[in-house]
Amino acid sequence: MSYNFCDRDRREIEAHGLTPDQVAQQLELLGKGSFHYRLNRPGAIRDGIVSIAESDKTDLIARYEREEQKGRMLKFVPASGAASRMFQDWHIAYCEGCSEASEEELFNSIHRYAFYKDLDEIVLRNGLSLLELIERRDLRSILEFILTPRGLNYANLPKALLKFHRYSDRHRTSLEEHLVEAALYVRDRARVARIHFTVSGEHQLLTANFIDTVKGKYEKQFGMTYEIGLSTQMSCTDTIAMGSANQLFRDESGALVFRPGGHGALIANLNALKGDIILIKNIDNVVPDHLKAITVLYKKILGGYLLKLQERIFDFLAFMEKRSVSPQLVEEVVRFCENELHVVFPLAFRSGDLYEKRRILIDRLNRPLRVCGVVKNEGEPGGGPFWVEENDGTQSMQIVESAQVDFGFETQRRIWQEAGYFNPVDLVCAVRDYRGEAFDLSRFVDCRTCLISEKSQSGRALKALEHPGLWNGAMALWNSVFVEVPVETFNPVKTIRDLLRQQHQAESL
């Protein structure tokens, strides 16, 4: 189906940093519908997932710390998520009421939240007493002071600025916990820690001001300095909306409607950093200090494993680029690709001549590299590592979300249910090639893997396009290795009640 853009359309498209051809490609994807992987089997230990031997961990940690000292590390935290989803149940209770049991649960546990002291103070400033509100079982007033601008306004803040953990003498937001983590595993010999947060445009100034007020405290505590970056999703990553009948969707004024392209759009932010070794972790996956040791340990283990692989890859590439290769070297590189990077070559690869094999191997190795921590599947929502079938007859290991699986097929549903591991978004990425030049990460996105969802605007149905997910299709063409990490390193906060879990409560107060 072809679309004719008028002059106004073209101006709107250009204002978003897009071209008519790019928008036409988005419309084509919307018309095709969501992409589904063909699952072959779940990843497992010794079948796509690596279990690090205890005897190797000391060397991997030392390898990481040597490179950390050189300033190669950058912590990257997607932090644009709003807190509204966390408070969904409380918002419903505020608007519609809730069961007596749910009320009682909230009254009995509210003092355990890190924001309790702030709530008490803001209620007092309004001439009321929080204890009296609790005694009167005035749920609606309490929730109003938590959720709305009359009080803490938590329902309208980013997750980054919510107080997650309380200590005997202080309280910390999730953003502050990431600052502490950065001091523990991305600090160089000059005692500089580099960390980058992606934030929403509406919260950028608020977040920047908050960082300015708190970073000095942690710089003093750890005797170091931070280099902190903030970026927002780029307008050129917005995607066009399509009507339910596959027509251009326009607003009441006749203008084209564009929407944010999902977290996969952040590959552009990652690309713009031109980093070296980048550690990626979600804003809500943090723990109090007394539980941080295992997180720090496995960040260094994952990083050390990545550096070990990278060293081998760089050695192979440098040799194959400069010298003629022997059959013996080709076989050594093939074994490395198959055994260490879990690459499956096409059947025709074996029958190719030496020159063609060399070309394919260089192309295969000269890509961004990531090591992905995976945990045992304990029922958390989200994706996991699977072997998927490619169009050329090969297979690859990918992080697959449920929306990327066609559950209309019994075999696909069964394979999904057999998954033994889960993706906690715990990544260490190498984004420079063996010459030290930054990869163009946009070249390694599998554009087929976008997601399409049904939305509405002003009561009218539309189709919305999300770019391939940051750790899914946006990195699908990277060299990816999956490593088992302890479930203790994964402590997400998806709902407000998750903060009542033991791992988010202080050891002692």
N, C-alpha and C positions, 0 to 999 in steps of 0.2 A: 504494500500500500504506500503510495507516495503522498507527501504533504507539501503544500504550497505555503511558504512563509511570506507574509506581507512585510512591508518595510518596518512597521511597528514591531512585528515579531522578531525581525532581525536585530533591531536595536535592543530589545529585551534580552535576546540570546547573547549578544555581545556584552551587555552590561553584566552578565553572569560570568564573563570570561570564557564562554563557549563559542563554538562555531555551528552554523546550521548543519553541517555534516555530522558533527558529534551528537547533536540533538536528534537528528534522523536515525543515528545508530541506536540511541536510547529508545526511541519509539519502536524500532524494529525488535529490540529485546523485549519490550513491554508486550508487543503483539505476539511474540512466541510463547510467553509464559515462563514460569519458574523452571530453572534447571534442576534436574535430579541426577545425583550420582548413581552408578550401578555398584552397589556394595558387593565385594567378593567375600570378605570375612573380617572380623574384628582384629585389630592389632593385639599381639600377645607377646609375652617375654620370649625372646629368641625367634620371634616372627614379626619383626618390625619395631619391637620395643626392647630397649637395652636396660639391663639391670647392672648398675655399677658395682664392681667387686669392692669389698672393704679395703683390700690391699692396694687398690688404685686411688683411693680418695685423697690420701695425703699428697701424692704427686699432683693430682688435679688442682687441689686447693693452692699449692705452692705455685703452680703454673699460672693460675688466675691472679694471685696476689702480685707476682712479678709484673704482669701486664697492667694491673690496676695501678701500680705505682707509677707507670709511665703515662698515666692520664688517658688511657684508651677507652675508658668506660663512661657510658652515659645511661642514666635511668630515664625511661620514657613511660609516663603514666597517663593513659586515657582517662580524663577526669571531667568530661563534659556532661556526664549523666546527671539528670535532675533527681532530686530526692522524692519526687511525687509518687513514684512507684513503690518506694519503701513504705510510704504512709497510706497506701491505698485502703487498707482495712480501717485505719483510724479515720480517714476522710469519710468513708461510708458511715461509720459510727457517728461522726460529727453531724452529718447531714440527715441520717435516717434512724440513728439509734442502733443498738446492738443487743445481743442476748445478755441476760443477767450474769451468766458465767464469764463472758468476755469482759464485761464491766469489772467484775470482781478481780479477774486476772490483771487488768490494767492497774486498778487501785492498789493491789498487793505488790506489784512489781515496779511501779513508776519510780520509786526511790533508787532503783538499781541502775537507772540510765545515767550516763555521764552528764547529760544536760539538766539533771534535776535541780542543781543549785541555781543555774541560770533561770530555770522556770520559776523557782521559788522567788527569786529577786524581781523578775518582771511582773509576777502576780502582785507582789508587795508594792511595787511602784504604781500599780493601778488601784491601790487602796484596799486590796483583798489579801486573804491568807490562803496559801496553798493547802495547808493542813486542814483548814476549815472546809475548803472545797472538796477535799478527799473525804472528810467526815460526813459531809452532806451528800456525798455520792453525786456531785455535780459534774458528771462526765463531760457534758457539752462545753462547759466553761473551761475545763482543763484542756480539752482538745483545741479549743479556740486559741488559748494562750500558747499551745505548742505549734499549731499548724499555720496560723494566719498572721498577717502583719500587725495585729494587735499585740501579739506576743513575740515568740521566737521566729515565726515565719518559716519554720522548717520545711513545710510542704513546697515552698517556692525557692529554696536554696539548692545549690549543687551538693551532691554527696560529699564532695571534698571539704566542705565547710561545716559539716555536722560533727558534733562532739561524739566520738565513738567510745573512748576509753577514759576511765577516771583512775587517778592515782591518789595517794594520800595527800599530796600537796599541789596537785594540778590536774587538768583535764586536757585531752588531746583530740583534735579533729583527725579524720583519716588523712588529710593532707600533711599534717604534722608528723604522723607516724611514718609517712613516706620520706619526709625530710630526715628523720632519725635513721631509717633504713639506708638512705643514700650515704649518710656519714659512716655507716658500718661496712658498706661493700662497694662503693664507687669513689673512694677518696684517694687521690694520687699523692706522690711524695711531697708535693708542695702544699698538701693538706687542703686541696680543692675538690669538692664533690659537685658533679654536674647532673642536673635533673631537669626534665622538661615535662610540663603538664599541657595537655590539650584541654581547652575549656570552651564553653559556649560563649558566643558573643555577648549575650546579655549579662553574663557573670564575669567577664574578663576583668573589668575594673575592680569589682568587689574582691575577686580572688587575688589580684595583684596587690591591692591595699592590705589584705590579710597577710599575705606573704611578707610584706614590708614590716608588719608589726611583730611577726613571730620569728623570722629567720635569725635575727641577732641573738636570740635566746639560745638557739641550738648551735650557732657558731661558737658562742662562748662556752657552752657545755662541752662540746667536742674539740675545741681548740682548732677550728678550721673555718673555711669560708665556702659558701655556695655560689655556683653559677646556675641561676634558675631561669629557664625560658618558659614562656607561655605562647600558645598559638591557638587559633580558632580554625574550625573547618573552613576551607577555602570555598568561595562562592563558585569557583569553576568545577567543584565536585557536586554541586546541586544537580538534581535530575528532574526532567520534565514529567508532568502528570499526564495521564491518558484517561479519557472517558471510558465508561463501561462498554461502549460500542466501538472502541478502538479509534475514537476521534480525538482531536486536540482538545484538551480540557482548558477552559478559560473561566476567569472569574467574572463577576457581575459587570465589570467595565470592559470586558472583552480581552483582557490581558492574559497571556500564557501563565500557567501556574507552575512554579518550580518548588521542589521540596528538598530538604537536606538528604544527602545520599547515604546515610547510615555510617556505622563506625568504619566500614571499609574505605570511606573517603579519607581516613587518617593516614593511608599509605602515602598521600601527597605531603602531609606534614612530616612524616618520617623521612621521606625522600629529601625534603628541603633542608633537613638538619645536616646532611652530609657527614654523618657520624662514622664511627669505627665499630666498636662493640657496644651494642645497645641492649639493655635489659628491660623487658616489657612486663608490666604487671598492672592489673586493674586497680582503680582507686579504692575499692571497698575490701580488698584482700589484704588486711593488715591485722596485727595482733599486738597486745601490750608487750612491754619490754621483757617481762619474764619468760615469754614464749618466742622471742625473736631469734634465739641462738640457732634453732634448726632451720629457720628461713634463711639466715645469713649463710650457714654452712652449705645448704644445697644450692643457693645462688652461685657460690664459688665453685661448687662441684660441676654444675651445669656449664658455667663459664669456662672452667678448665677443660672440660670435655670438648667444648666447641673449639677452643684454642688448639687443642691437640689435633683435632680433625683438620682445622684450617692450616696448620703447619704442613701436614702431609699433602693437602690439596695444593698449596702454594709450591711445594717442592716439585710435585708432578708437573704442574703447569709450566713452571720456569724451565724445566728440563725439556718438555715436549715442544715448547715454543722455539727453543734455541738450537736444538740438535735433532738429528734424524733418530727415529725410534726403532727399537728392536722388537721382535715378536715377544721376547721375554718381558720387556718393560710394559708392553700393551697388556699382557696377561696379568701383570702385577697391578696395573691401574684398574683393570676390569674387576679383579678380585676385591680391591679396595672399594670400588663403587658398589659392588653387589653386597659385600659383607658389612661394610661400615656405613654406607649411605643408603643401603636398601634400594638400590636402583635395579629395575628390571628392564633389560635391553630387549628390543624386538628380535624375533627369530632371525631376521635377515642380517642382523649385526654380525653374527658369527661368520657368515659367508663373505663379508666385505673384505676388501684388500687392506693392507696395512695403513695406507694413506687415509682411507675413508674412516677406519677405526680411530685413528689419531684425531681426525677432525671431530668425530662424534664425542670422543672422550674429552677433548678440550672444551667443547660446547657444554658438555654435561657438568664438568667441574667448575667452569668459570661462571658461577652463579652466586647470588647471596646464599648464605648458610644460616640455618637456625637450629638450635637444640631446644626442643619443647619438653618441659616437664609434664608428666601425666601421672595421675593418682588413681588408685583403685576406685572403681565405680561404686558409689554408695547412694545413688539415687538422686544426686543433685541435678537440677535442670541444666541442659546445655549439651554440647557436642563431645565427640571423642575421636580417637585415632582408628581409622579403618583402612584396609586395603580396598581400593576402588579400581574398577576396570576402565582402561582408557580406550580410545577409539582405534589405536594402532595395535591392539591385542595385548598390550603390556598392562601392568598394574602399578599403582603408586600409593604410598601412604599419605593420607590426607586427614585433616581435622574436619569432621563432618557434623553439621547441625541437623536436627530432626526435620527442619523445613526443606532440607536438600535430599530427603529420602521419599520415594513413592511407596507409601504404606499400603497402596492398593494391591501390591504383590506380596503374597505370603512369604516368599523367600527373603525379600528385603526386610520385612517386619521381623522375621525370625533372627536374621543376622544382627539387626539393630538391638534386639533384646538380649543377644548373647554378649554384648560389649562388656569387657572386663575392666576397661579403663576410661577415664574422663579427662577432658582438657580443662585445666584450671586457669588458662591464660598465664602461663609462667614460661616466658620465652627469653632466650639469649640469642641475639642476632649479630651476624658479621656482615656488614654492608659495604665493604671495600674489597676490590680485587687484589690479585697478587702483585700488581704494580703500585698498590696503595691508592688507586683512584676509586672514587665512590661509584657504585653501581647506580644506574637509572632504574629504580625499583618498579617504575611503571611498566617496564618491559617484561616483568615476571608475574603479571597478574593474569589469571584465567578469567577472561571477561565473560565467559559463558555462565559462570557461577553466581550471577546476580540473583537477588531475591525479589519477588513481586508480591505485593500485599494489597488487599482491598481496604481503602480508606474512604473518607467522605469529607466534603467541604461544603458548608452552607446547605447541608441536607442532600447533596448530590454525590453519588458514588463516583469514585475514581480509582485508577490503578497507580500505585506508587512503586518506583524502582529504587532498590538499594544496591549499592555497589557490592562486589564480592567482599565478604567480611575481612577485616584486617588480618586475622590469624587463620582465615579459611582461604577463600579463593584469591585474595590479594597477595598471598604468599604461596599459592599452589605450585608455582613453577620454580620455587627455591629448592635447594638441597635441604631436606628436612630430616632430622633425626629425633626420635622420641625416646625419652629416658624416664624410667620410673622414679618418682620422688615420693616421700612419705605423705600420707593424707594430712598430717599435722601442718604441712606448709600451705594448705588450702583452707581459708577461713573467710568465705565471702559474706557480705551483708546485703542480702536481697530484700529482706523485709525488716521492719523495725524490731520485730521479735528476735531476729538473729543476734542482736546485740545482747540478748540475755543468755546466749549460749556461754558455757563455761570459759571457752577460749577468748571471749571478749570481756570477761570480768577481771578486775584487778586481783592479783595474787593476795594482797593484803591491803587494808586501808587504815 
